[in-house]
Amino acid sequence: MNTLRLQHRVTTAAEPTPRVGELAAMFGLGLDAERTVDIVPPIELELTVGRVVFLTGPSGSGKSTVLRLIAEQLRTERVIDIDRVVVPDGSTLTELWDDPLADVLRRLSVVGLADAFMMLRRPEQLSDGQRFRLRLATALREAERMSVAAERDDNAFPVLLADEFCATLDRATARVISQGLAKWARASGVAIVVATTHDDLLEPLNPDALVAQQLGGAIEVLTR
């Protein structure tokens, strides 16, 4: 188990330009002192094998910052950021990896790409939403391989991070993918942390921890 202690605090002081002075006068602000702002107030977040963590809140509430803080505290080789995953191209979906076909089909099924006609396409022939799901399948493969390598170290399990999770998908598909991903994570021993403004994914993800963020820095961590 890893207990992460997260906080991001910034100190700001506006340069007293004429425009800044005009704005300060309009809102009754003082410009003679630095201000300390908690972008992410102090919180503790536990990550364990197969744990599902759901970050939700409006745009600008600090979800991406929390993901970055998590990545910074964990060993780099344990973190898989879906946005940074590179998908091979030039081959059909079933030929992208040299794994047994059953493993390839299982991962494509988790992300909703197991349709026979879909699997005969190449990555460059997919829509934006389908390419996101293929990146997710590629991340699952990498995480599974890392999980096998870390079997003897309880503190070395891989952690999958996803910002703007399922943002390019229609809501029905997003809920199906969320449910499948949560089931996969618990079976594979991979912790996942997903962030999105869409709170309709709460039920299908059925997270072990919910991090609810609000504009202005307020944050609440609920666990079960």
C-alpha positions in Angstrom: 0.0 0.0 0.0 1.2 3.5 -0.8 -0.1 6.5 1.2 0.4 9.6 -0.9 0.3 13.0 0.8 -0.6 15.6 -1.8 -0.5 19.3 -1.8 0.2 22.1 -4.3 0.6 25.6 -3.0 1.6 28.7 -5.0 2.5 32.2 -3.9 1.6 35.0 -6.2 2.0 38.8 -6.3 0.6 40.8 -9.2 2.8 43.4 -10.8 1.1 46.8 -10.2 0.7 47.7 -13.8 -2.0 50.3 -14.7 -4.4 47.7 -15.8 -3.8 45.6 -12.7 -4.4 48.7 -10.5 -7.6 49.4 -12.4 -8.9 45.9 -11.8 -7.8 46.0 -8.1 -9.7 49.2 -7.6 -12.8 47.7 -9.3 -12.9 44.7 -6.9 -11.4 46.3 -3.8 -8.2 44.2 -3.9 -4.9 45.2 -2.3 -1.7 44.7 -4.2 0.9 45.3 -1.5 1.4 41.7 -0.4 2.0 38.3 -1.7 -0.9 35.8 -1.6 -0.6 32.1 -0.9 -3.2 29.9 -2.7 -3.7 26.2 -2.2 -4.4 24.8 -5.7 -4.6 21.4 -4.0 -5.1 21.5 -0.2 -3.3 18.9 1.9 -4.9 15.5 1.4 -4.0 11.8 1.8 -4.7 9.2 -0.8 -4.1 5.5 -0.5 -3.2 3.4 -3.5 -3.2 -0.3 -3.2 -3.2 -3.2 -5.7 -6.3 -3.1 -7.9 -7.7 0.1 -6.3 -9.9 2.4 -8.4 -9.7 6.1 -7.7 -12.1 8.6 -9.3 -11.3 12.3 -9.5 -14.2 14.5 -10.4 -15.0 18.1 -10.4 -15.6 21.1 -12.8 -13.0 22.2 -15.3 -10.3 24.2 -13.6 -10.7 22.6 -10.1 -7.3 21.0 -10.1 -7.8 17.4 -11.3 -4.9 17.4 -13.7 -2.7 18.8 -10.9 -3.6 16.0 -8.6 -2.7 13.5 -11.3 0.6 15.2 -11.8 1.3 15.1 -8.0 0.5 11.4 -7.9 2.9 10.7 -10.8 5.7 12.8 -9.1 5.4 10.8 -5.9 5.5 7.4 -7.5 8.5 5.8 -9.2 8.4 6.7 -12.9 8.6 3.2 -14.1 5.4 2.4 -12.2 3.2 5.1 -13.8 1.4 4.7 -17.2 -0.2 7.9 -18.4 -2.7 7.0 -21.1 -2.1 10.4 -22.8 1.6 9.4 -23.3 1.0 5.9 -24.7 2.2 5.4 -28.2 0.1 3.1 -30.4 1.9 1.2 -33.2 0.5 1.8 -36.7 0.6 0.1 -40.1 -1.0 -3.1 -38.9 -4.5 -4.3 -38.1 -5.6 -4.1 -34.5 -5.1 -7.8 -34.0 -1.6 -7.6 -35.3 -0.3 -4.7 -33.4 1.3 -6.9 -30.7 3.0 -10.3 -30.8 0.9 -11.6 -27.9 -1.4 -14.7 -28.1 -4.6 -13.8 -30.0 -6.7 -14.6 -26.9 -4.9 -11.9 -24.9 -5.3 -9.4 -27.7 -9.0 -10.1 -28.0 -9.5 -9.9 -24.3 -7.9 -6.4 -24.1 -9.8 -5.1 -27.2 -13.0 -6.4 -25.6 -12.4 -4.4 -22.4 -12.2 -1.2 -24.4 -15.1 -2.1 -26.8 -13.0 -2.7 -29.9 -13.7 -6.5 -30.3 -16.0 -6.1 -33.3 -14.7 -8.4 -36.1 -14.7 -5.6 -38.7 -13.2 -3.2 -36.3 -10.3 -5.5 -35.5 -9.4 -5.7 -39.2 -8.8 -1.9 -39.4 -5.5 -0.1 -38.9 -5.1 2.6 -36.1 -5.0 5.4 -38.7 -8.5 4.3 -39.9 -10.1 4.8 -36.5 -12.1 7.8 -35.2 -10.8 9.9 -32.3 -12.9 8.0 -29.8 -11.7 4.7 -31.2 -8.1 5.8 -31.1 -8.5 6.7 -27.4 -9.8 3.2 -26.7 -6.9 1.7 -28.6 -4.5 3.8 -26.5 -6.3 2.5 -23.5 -5.9 -1.1 -24.7 -2.2 -0.5 -25.3 -1.9 0.9 -21.8 -3.6 -2.2 -20.4 -1.0 -4.4 -22.1 1.8 -2.4 -20.7 0.3 -2.5 -17.2 -0.3 -6.2 -17.3 3.3 -6.8 -18.2 4.5 -4.5 -15.4 2.2 -6.2 -13.0 3.7 -9.7 -13.7 7.2 -8.2 -13.2 6.1 -6.7 -9.8 4.4 -9.8 -8.4 7.0 -10.2 -5.6 6.9 -6.6 -4.4 3.6 -5.3 -2.9 4.7 -1.7 -3.3 5.7 -2.0 -7.0 2.3 -2.5 -8.6 1.7 -0.3 -11.7 -0.6 2.7 -11.6 -2.6 3.8 -14.6 -3.5 7.5 -14.9 -6.1 8.9 -17.2 -7.0 12.6 -17.5 -10.2 13.7 -19.2 -11.2 10.0 -19.1 -13.6 9.0 -21.9 -14.1 12.6 -22.8 -14.2 11.8 -26.6 -16.8 9.0 -26.2 -20.6 9.2 -26.1 -21.9 8.7 -22.6 -23.3 5.2 -23.0 -20.0 4.0 -24.4 -18.1 5.8 -21.7 -20.1 4.0 -19.0 -19.6 0.6 -20.6 -15.8 1.2 -20.9 -15.6 2.5 -17.3 -17.3 -0.6 -15.9 -15.0 -2.9 -17.9 -11.9 -1.0 -16.9 -12.7 -1.2 -13.2 -13.3 -4.9 -13.4 -10.1 -5.4 -15.3 -8.1 -3.3 -12.8 -9.2 -5.4 -9.8 -8.5 -8.6 -11.6 -5.1 -7.5 -12.9 -3.8 -6.0 -9.7 -3.3 -2.6 -11.4 -4.3 0.6 -9.5 -6.1 3.2 -11.8 -6.8 6.9 -11.2 -9.1 8.5 -13.7 -10.2 12.1 -13.8 -13.2 13.6 -15.6 -15.8 16.3 -15.3 -18.5 13.7 -16.0 -19.9 12.4 -12.7 -22.1 9.9 -14.5 -19.1 7.5 -14.4 -19.3 7.1 -10.6 -21.7 4.2 -10.7 -20.0 2.1 -13.5 -16.5 2.7 -12.0 -17.7 1.9 -8.5 -14.5 3.5 -7.1 -12.7 2.6 -3.9 -12.0 6.3 -3.4 -13.8 9.3 -4.7 -11.9 12.6 -4.8 -14.4 15.4 -5.3 -12.9 18.8 -6.2 -14.5 22.2 -6.4 -13.5 25.5 -7.9 -11.5 27.5 -5.3 -9.5 24.6 -4.0 -12.1 22.7 -1.8 -11.5 19.0 -2.0 -13.1 15.9 -0.3 -11.8 12.4 -0.3 -14.4 9.7 0.3 -13.4 6.0 0.7 -15.1 2.7 1.3 
